[in-house]
Amino acid sequence: MQAGNRMEKLQAIETIPSFWYNETLKLQNLYGPRNLGIAGHNDHTFLSGMNVVREKEIGTLEQINVTPIKKHQFIIGTLFSFLVLGLVLLTVRLIIAKLLFNILIVGSVGLLYLYTIVYILVVLGIGLFISNFTDTQQQAMFIAWFFMVIFLLMSGLFTPIESMPKWAQVLTEFNPIKYVVQVMRMVMLKGAGFTDIYPQLIKTFAYAVLMNGLAVFSYKKVS
């Protein structure tokens, strides 16, 4: 009899799943942080990619080349305006995300800005590097779009990285969109701190140094 009572009690146990993050399972909380990163990548890659090419087409690049300005000074000056623009756009997107779509922002907004600064430098460096090897804005746009599609497909947005082949998982380590999507979700949904995003921040910073270094090195200036 006692064994029968125990079985009845065990059968009466009901399990209730509990979600740590995005408890309401709203899609806007899942896709919102992702879209913030994607939008920034599109804007800055195209803008910076066509910047130097535009100067070539209208003939002002030759005038800049004969000035005493150094190559790194030209690249930094070009980056700064786009960096400020990127932060302004991020502010607008965060305001829209919170007021119109009520997307969760659990973590530090300042941490989002810190990582975004580093990430924007990566994207701008890629765009400037592309612009150094193209002669028209159309060429720069097509090349930037080609790499952007590859980055998007291999970032884990559409297919989980864990389900990709091993060689593809290795290549995703060089994909900046992978890190920005991870950081946006970690900070906005999980409330992650600086130590939590430190690995992604270091990798993104190394990527920024590499791409901007290549942009400076490949920029041809008449001495």
N, C-alpha and C positions, 0 to 999 in steps of 0.2 A: 504493500500500500504506500509505503514511504517512497519507494522508487517511482511509483506511478505519479504521486504528487509532484515529485521533482521534475519529471518529464513534462507535466502540464505547465509548471512554472517556466521551464526553459522554452517551451513553445510560445509562451506569452510574451517573450522578450521582443521588443520592437526597436530596430535600429533606425536612427534618424541622421542622415548625412549632414555635415556642417562644412560650409566653405569658408576658408580663412580670408580669402581675398575676393572682392566682387561678390559679396554674399547674395545680392539680388540677381546675379547672373545677367545683368543688363549688357546688351551687345555694345552700347556706346562706350562703356567702361573698358571693354576688351579691345575694341578697334580704335578708340580715340587716341590713346597714347601712340599707337602704331602709326596712325595717319599724321600725327604731328612730326614724326621723324621723316616720313616719306616726303611730305610737302617741303620741308626744309632742304632735302637732298635735291629735289627737282629744281627748285628756284635757283639755288646758288650754283649748281653745276652749270646750268644754262647761262646764267648771267656772267659768271666769271669766265666760262669757256668762250663766250663771244666778245669779251671785253677787249683783249689785246688784238683780236682779229678785226674788230671795228676800227681800232686805231690804225691798223694796216690799210684798211680799205679807204679811209678818208685821208690818209697821208700824214696824219699827225704823229705817227710812231717814229718816222724819220726825224722829225723835229725834236722829239724827246731824246732820241739816241745821240744827238750831237751836243746835248747839254751835259754838264758835269755830274749829273745824278748817277748814282751807282745802281747796279742791277737789283741788289737786295732792297734798296730804297724805293725803287719803282714798284717792286712786287709788294712791299709792305704798304705803300701808299694805295695800291690798288685793292689790297685785302681789307684795309681798314674801313673803307666806305661800305663794302659789302657786309663786313662783320657787324657794323652798327645797324645796317638795314635788316640783317638776319635776326638780331636781338629784338628789334622793333616788331618784326613779323611774328616772332615767338610770343611776345607779349600780347599781341592782338589775338593769336590763336588760342592762347590760354584763357583769355577773357571770354572769347566766344565759346570755348569748350565748357567753361564753368557756368556761364550765364544762360546760354541757349540749350546746351545738351546735358548740363548738370553732371559732367564727368568727374569722377573722384580724383582729388588731388590730396592724398594722405601725407606724402612726404614733403621735404623742403623744396620750395620754389627756387630758392637761391642755389641749391644743388643742381637743379635742372638747368639754370642759367650757366653755371660753371661748366657742366659737361657740354652744353650746347655751344659754348664759345670754342672749345677744343674741336668739337665735331664740325662746326662751320669752317674752321681752318682746314680740316681735312678735305672737305668738299670743294672749297675754293682753290686749294692747292691742285686738286685733280683737274678742275676746270682750267686753271691757268696753264698747267702742264700741257693740256690738250691744245690750248690756243696757241702755244708756241710753235706747234707743228702744222698748223692749218693756215690757209690763206683767205678763206671766206667764212662768213658766219654760218652758212649752210653746212659746210664741212664740219665745223666745230660742233654744231647742234646735232648732226647725225652721229658723230663719234661719241659725244657725251650721252646721247640717248641709247646707243648700243651698250655701253658699259653700265648705264643705269638699269637697263632691263635685266642684265646678268646679275647685278647686285640685288635687285628686288627678288628675282626668282630663287636666289641662293641665300636669302637672309632669314628664312624660317617663317616668312609671312604667309605663304600659301602651303608650304609643305614642311612639316616638322623636321628640324635638322637631324634628329636622332634616326629618322627613317631614310635618310639619304645614304648613298654608298659611302664607304670610308674615304675614298679620294675626294668626294664632294664635301664631306665634313671637314677635311683638312683645308680645302680651299675657302670655306666659309670663315676661317680664322683671319683672312685678309679682306673680309667684307665689312666696310664701315657701317652699313645699314643694320647688320646683325647686332652690333653693339648699341646703336642708338635705340633700337626697338627694345632691347633688353633693359637698358637703363630707364627709358621712359616708363615702361611697365613696372619696373621694380620700385622706382621712386613714387610714381603717381598712385599705384594700387597697393603696394606692400609697405610703403613708407620707409624704404631702404635708406641707410645713411651713407656717409662718405666711405667707410670701410667696406661696405657691401658692394659698392660699384667701383672700388679701387682697381680691380683687374681690368675691367672694361675701360676705365679712364686712362690707365697706363698704356694699354694697347692703342687706344685712339690717339693719345698724345704722340706716341712713336710714329704712328701713321701720318700725323700732321707734320711732324718734323721731316719725315722722308719725302712726302709729296711736295711740300713747299721748298725743300732743298733742291729737289729735281726741277721745280719750276724756275728757281733762281739760276740754277746751273744751265738749263736749256735755253734760257732767254738770251737771244743774240743781240748784243749791243755794240754799236760801232764805237771803238775807243778813240 
